[in-house]
Amino acid sequence: MMTKASAYVTRPIPVQIFDFLEDYDVEMNSEDRVLTKDELLAKIKDRDAT
């Protein structure tokens, strides 16, 4: 079984957009705010896409 690529979405997006991301293991920042540099770097570590 092939592992899905991993993506991090930095801001909330419409649910319909997730159809385009079905091939990814997606985590999303559920807060509608800009992440600090340190938060962002921690979240995207080892991700395939941001």
Secondary structure, DSSP 8 states (H G I E B T S, - for coil): ----EEEEESS---GGGGGGGTTEEEEE--SSS---HHHHHHHHTT-SB-
